[in-house]
Amino acid sequence: MNIIKFPNKKDYAAICERPHLDVSQLNATVAQVLADIKAKGDKAVFEYEEKFDKVKLTSLCVTPAEMQEAEQLVSKELMDALVLAHKNIAAFHESQKFNGEKVETAPGVVCWQKSVAIEKVGLYIPGGTAPLFSTVLMLATPAKIAGCKEIVLCTPPNKEGKVNPAILMAAKVAGVSKIFKAGGVQAIGAMAYGTESVPKVYKIFGPGNQYVMAAKQQVSLHDVAIDMPAGPSEVCVIADETSNPSFVAADLLSQAEHGIDSQVILISTSEDMLNKVTAETERQLALLPRHEIAEKSLNNSKYVLVKDKEEAMELSNTYAPEHLIIATSDYADLAEKVINAGSVFLGNYACESAGDYASGTNHTLPTHGYALAYNGVNLDSYNRKVTFQHLTEQGVNSIGNAVVCMAENEMLEAHANAMRLRVKAVSKN
């Protein structure tokens, strides 16, 4: 990790830089795969599954028999954990339901909104080195609560053509039945364009590697909506002299083990705490099964010593982290100063892992500084707000002349005439 002491504000931009990657060749590769999927459908998906996931498939659909097999492979302990997490995630997202109220903006003019579910959504669940079955719950649970009619899930199979059984059981718990064996760019293309097997959807959700993120961004230009732009995972921890160094180190490493392009930042007001966390990070790192990945990730990471809490919050808000852990004695006060973050964890016991799995909040969050303008997935992500308005004759009298005047001054005569006719009709009554 890189240790930085008492930086000037002019240095904040450099501290907040994410790892840079040359994506020019990546984008060209992604564009070619997407074009093939669009042109050849299932045939191209099979070809790319063989090329990238090293598996020769004869069908993309997960069968009922495979679901039954998976049920025998998942322990009761894990099933109980999935059920508990689903219950909490459902409770939190149920609380986000929208109730539109009718508002009389002027006499005879009533306006309101109705929340309408997106009919067809696609969920991408990474397999790879860490099959994210928890993401199934995070994405499918609010989709079901919102009332999405068709929920399509794509996830890569292993070399034997099997989907991770925990992913399948999480889908069962969350109520998803349309599951397809497709990973990476080919999965995004299949859901964006539709194939003989995979239905076309209207919005795609889910994390992934650089290729998946590039594919989502490319298809979002013309073909389908996406949840948010995103990149490698990240965490920022704010610590003071009261923090628990072993907890802080564990939180930093829990992000570092995601991938070599993940990033962790520690901001501390205590040099003693910074030194203790550095030592504890090295001790815990050596014990991790994924220590090689975490070690490479730490090369992108920074431990920053600042003079006070105000400076700590200013740097954090500049960084706009995906995950922010405030492990200080005055976490409640600092929480009020949070402006830019995806999800915030308060106090010594709120580890990021709680939100990743079972506290109830959603773990699909904006990364790479997008928390400056985007929020994480929530119930609204699966809905659209349709606006309604109703005018009576009294409403025409209330706003008609203003509408005509404004339309005339914008040189839009047809707009003006549409209201002018109604003003005349009402005046005769």
RATA-V172498 format. One record per residue. N is the residue number from 1. NEAR is the number of other C-alpha atoms within 12 Angstrom. D_CENTER is the distance of its C-alpha to the mean C-alpha in Angstrom with 1 decimal. Layout:
n & near & d_center
N & NEAR & D_CENTER
N & NEAR & D_CENTER
This chain:
n & near & d_center
1 & 28 & 26.7
2 & 21 & 28.0
3 & 25 & 29.7
4 & 25 & 30.1
5 & 23 & 32.5
6 & 24 & 32.8
7 & 25 & 31.1
8 & 18 & 32.1
9 & 16 & 29.7
10 & 12 & 30.4
11 & 17 & 28.8
12 & 27 & 25.5
13 & 19 & 24.1
14 & 17 & 25.2
15 & 34 & 23.8
16 & 35 & 20.3
17 & 24 & 20.3
18 & 30 & 17.9
19 & 26 & 19.5
20 & 15 & 20.7
21 & 15 & 21.0
22 & 10 & 23.2
23 & 16 & 21.1
24 & 13 & 24.0
25 & 14 & 25.2
26 & 21 & 21.7
27 & 24 & 21.1
28 & 18 & 24.5
29 & 23 & 24.0
30 & 31 & 20.8
31 & 27 & 22.7
32 & 22 & 25.5
33 & 36 & 23.6
34 & 38 & 22.0
35 & 25 & 25.5
36 & 25 & 27.0
37 & 35 & 24.6
38 & 30 & 25.2
39 & 19 & 29.0
40 & 23 & 29.6
41 & 31 & 27.0
42 & 33 & 27.3
43 & 25 & 29.9
44 & 32 & 27.6
45 & 46 & 24.9
46 & 37 & 27.7
47 & 25 & 28.9
48 & 34 & 25.6
49 & 35 & 25.0
50 & 25 & 28.4
51 & 20 & 27.9
52 & 25 & 24.5
53 & 31 & 24.2
54 & 19 & 28.0
55 & 26 & 28.5
56 & 24 & 30.8
57 & 29 & 29.6
58 & 18 & 31.7
59 & 23 & 29.1
60 & 38 & 25.4
61 & 32 & 25.3
62 & 36 & 24.9
63 & 20 & 28.2
64 & 16 & 29.2
65 & 13 & 31.3
66 & 26 & 28.4
67 & 29 & 26.6
68 & 17 & 29.9
69 & 19 & 30.3
70 & 25 & 26.8
71 & 24 & 27.8
72 & 17 & 30.8
73 & 20 & 28.9
74 & 23 & 26.5
75 & 15 & 28.2
76 & 14 & 28.8
77 & 12 & 27.3
78 & 23 & 23.9
79 & 28 & 24.2
80 & 18 & 25.0
81 & 24 & 22.0
82 & 36 & 19.7
83 & 27 & 21.6
84 & 23 & 21.4
85 & 33 & 17.7
86 & 40 & 17.3
87 & 26 & 19.8
88 & 26 & 18.1
89 & 41 & 14.6
90 & 34 & 16.7
91 & 22 & 18.7
92 & 24 & 16.1
93 & 32 & 14.5
94 & 24 & 18.0
95 & 19 & 18.9
96 & 22 & 16.6
97 & 25 & 18.8
98 & 24 & 20.2
99 & 14 & 24.0
100 & 16 & 25.3
101 & 16 & 28.7
102 & 16 & 31.4
103 & 17 & 32.6
104 & 19 & 36.1
105 & 17 & 35.5
106 & 20 & 39.2
107 & 19 & 42.1
108 & 20 & 41.6
109 & 23 & 38.0
110 & 23 & 35.3
111 & 22 & 31.5
112 & 20 & 28.6
113 & 20 & 25.1
114 & 20 & 24.0
115 & 25 & 20.5
116 & 26 & 20.4
117 & 29 & 17.9
118 & 32 & 16.7
119 & 24 & 19.2
120 & 33 & 17.6
121 & 43 & 14.0
122 & 47 & 13.2
123 & 52 & 11.0
124 & 52 & 11.1
125 & 46 & 11.8
126 & 40 & 13.1
127 & 35 & 16.7
128 & 24 & 18.4
129 & 19 & 19.5
130 & 21 & 17.1
131 & 27 & 16.4
132 & 35 & 13.2
133 & 42 & 14.8
134 & 45 & 12.8
135 & 44 & 9.6
136 & 50 & 12.1
137 & 48 & 12.7
138 & 49 & 9.3
139 & 50 & 8.8
140 & 51 & 12.5
141 & 43 & 13.7
142 & 45 & 12.5
143 & 43 & 13.4
144 & 35 & 16.8
145 & 36 & 17.2
146 & 33 & 16.5
147 & 27 & 19.1
148 & 32 & 17.7
149 & 25 & 20.8
150 & 30 & 19.6
151 & 42 & 16.7
152 & 46 & 16.8
153 & 51 & 15.5
154 & 53 & 16.1
155 & 49 & 16.5
156 & 47 & 19.1
157 & 39 & 22.4
158 & 26 & 24.6
159 & 20 & 27.9
160 & 17 & 29.6
161 & 29 & 27.4
162 & 32 & 25.9
163 & 41 & 22.4
164 & 37 & 21.6
165 & 31 & 23.1
166 & 39 & 20.6
167 & 46 & 17.9
168 & 48 & 20.5
169 & 39 & 21.5
170 & 42 & 18.0
171 & 45 & 17.9
172 & 30 & 21.4
173 & 33 & 20.5
174 & 35 & 17.7
175 & 29 & 20.1
176 & 33 & 18.8
177 & 29 & 21.8
178 & 32 & 21.1
179 & 44 & 20.0
180 & 45 & 20.8
181 & 49 & 21.6
182 & 52 & 19.9
183 & 46 & 17.8
184 & 40 & 16.6
185 & 47 & 17.5
186 & 51 & 19.8
187 & 58 & 17.3
188 & 61 & 15.2
189 & 49 & 18.7
190 & 50 & 20.0
191 & 52 & 17.3
192 & 42 & 17.6
193 & 36 & 21.4
194 & 31 & 22.5
195 & 31 & 25.1
196 & 23 & 28.0
197 & 29 & 26.0
198 & 39 & 22.3
199 & 34 & 21.9
200 & 32 & 20.4
201 & 36 & 17.4
202 & 34 & 16.4
203 & 41 & 12.6
204 & 48 & 10.5
205 & 49 & 7.2
206 & 48 & 6.3
207 & 47 & 6.7
208 & 42 & 10.3
209 & 31 & 13.2
210 & 32 & 14.5
211 & 36 & 16.1
212 & 40 & 13.1
213 & 37 & 11.3
214 & 35 & 14.7
215 & 45 & 15.2
216 & 45 & 12.2
217 & 33 & 13.4
218 & 30 & 17.0
219 & 36 & 16.7
220 & 26 & 14.9
221 & 14 & 18.2
222 & 14 & 20.4
223 & 25 & 19.3
224 & 29 & 16.0
225 & 31 & 13.1
226 & 36 & 9.5
227 & 34 & 6.2
228 & 33 & 6.2
229 & 37 & 8.2
230 & 37 & 7.3
231 & 36 & 9.9
232 & 39 & 11.5
233 & 44 & 10.5
234 & 51 & 12.7
235 & 53 & 14.4
236 & 52 & 17.2
237 & 56 & 19.9
238 & 56 & 22.7
239 & 49 & 25.9
240 & 38 & 29.5
241 & 26 & 32.7
242 & 24 & 31.9
243 & 33 & 28.7
244 & 28 & 29.0
245 & 35 & 29.0
246 & 28 & 28.3
247 & 32 & 25.3
248 & 47 & 23.9
249 & 41 & 24.7
250 & 35 & 23.0
251 & 44 & 19.8
252 & 47 & 19.9
253 & 50 & 20.8
254 & 38 & 18.0
255 & 43 & 15.6
256 & 39 & 18.4
257 & 33 & 18.8
258 & 37 & 15.4
259 & 32 & 17.0
260 & 29 & 19.6
261 & 29 & 17.4
262 & 40 & 15.5
263 & 48 & 16.8
264 & 54 & 18.1
265 & 50 & 20.1
266 & 54 & 22.7
267 & 53 & 24.4
268 & 45 & 27.6
269 & 32 & 30.5
270 & 29 & 32.7
271 & 26 & 34.0
272 & 19 & 35.3
273 & 33 & 31.8
274 & 38 & 30.4
275 & 30 & 33.2
276 & 26 & 32.7
277 & 40 & 29.0
278 & 33 & 29.9
279 & 20 & 32.5
280 & 24 & 30.4
281 & 34 & 27.6
282 & 24 & 30.2
283 & 19 & 31.7
284 & 28 & 28.6
285 & 31 & 27.4
286 & 17 & 30.6
287 & 16 & 30.0
288 & 19 & 26.5
289 & 16 & 26.6
290 & 23 & 23.9
291 & 25 & 25.8
292 & 20 & 26.3
293 & 27 & 22.5
294 & 36 & 22.1
295 & 34 & 25.3
296 & 25 & 24.2
297 & 35 & 20.9
298 & 38 & 23.1
299 & 24 & 24.9
300 & 32 & 22.0
301 & 37 & 21.9
302 & 37 & 24.0
303 & 42 & 25.9
304 & 41 & 27.0
305 & 35 & 30.0
306 & 32 & 30.2
307 & 22 & 33.1
308 & 24 & 31.6
309 & 30 & 28.6
310 & 21 & 28.6
311 & 25 & 28.1
312 & 37 & 25.4
313 & 38 & 23.3
314 & 27 & 24.1
315 & 42 & 22.9
316 & 45 & 19.7
317 & 35 & 19.0
318 & 29 & 19.9
319 & 41 & 17.5
320 & 40 & 14.5
321 & 50 & 12.9
322 & 45 & 9.4
323 & 53 & 11.6
324 & 50 & 15.0
325 & 49 & 17.9
326 & 46 & 21.0
327 & 41 & 23.7
328 & 36 & 26.7
329 & 22 & 29.5
330 & 21 & 28.6
331 & 29 & 24.9
332 & 18 & 25.3
333 & 17 & 26.9
334 & 31 & 24.4
335 & 28 & 21.5
336 & 16 & 23.2
337 & 22 & 22.9
338 & 34 & 19.1
339 & 25 & 18.1
340 & 33 & 15.1
341 & 38 & 12.5
342 & 42 & 9.0
343 & 41 & 10.6
344 & 43 & 14.4
345 & 36 & 16.8
346 & 30 & 20.4
347 & 29 & 23.6
348 & 29 & 24.8
349 & 23 & 23.6
350 & 26 & 19.9
351 & 35 & 18.6
352 & 39 & 15.0
353 & 29 & 15.7
354 & 26 & 16.3
355 & 32 & 12.8
356 & 33 & 11.6
357 & 31 & 14.1
358 & 30 & 16.2
359 & 29 & 16.4
360 & 33 & 14.5
361 & 41 & 11.6
362 & 43 & 8.0
363 & 37 & 6.8
364 & 44 & 3.0
365 & 44 & 3.6
366 & 37 & 5.6
367 & 39 & 8.4
368 & 36 & 11.8
369 & 36 & 12.9
370 & 29 & 10.6
371 & 34 & 10.4
372 & 24 & 13.9
373 & 21 & 12.9
374 & 27 & 9.4
375 & 32 & 8.0
376 & 36 & 5.0
377 & 37 & 5.0
378 & 37 & 8.8
379 & 38 & 11.9
380 & 29 & 12.5
381 & 40 & 9.6
382 & 42 & 12.1
383 & 32 & 15.1
384 & 22 & 17.3
385 & 20 & 19.9
386 & 16 & 23.3
387 & 17 & 25.9
388 & 18 & 29.5
389 & 20 & 32.8
390 & 21 & 36.4
391 & 24 & 39.5
392 & 21 & 43.0
393 & 23 & 46.2
394 & 22 & 45.8
395 & 26 & 42.4
396 & 29 & 44.0
397 & 27 & 46.5
398 & 23 & 43.9
399 & 25 & 41.8
400 & 33 & 43.7
401 & 24 & 45.8
402 & 18 & 42.8
403 & 27 & 40.8
404 & 28 & 43.9
405 & 19 & 44.5
406 & 19 & 41.0
407 & 20 & 40.9
408 & 19 & 44.4
409 & 13 & 43.4
410 & 13 & 40.5
411 & 13 & 43.1
412 & 16 & 41.4
413 & 18 & 44.5
414 & 15 & 43.1
415 & 20 & 40.6
416 & 23 & 43.5
417 & 21 & 45.6
418 & 20 & 43.2
419 & 30 & 43.5
420 & 26 & 47.1
421 & 20 & 48.3
422 & 26 & 46.8
423 & 27 & 48.3
424 & 18 & 51.7
425 & 16 & 51.4
426 & 20 & 50.6
427 & 15 & 53.5
428 & 10 & 55.9
429 & 10 & 55.1
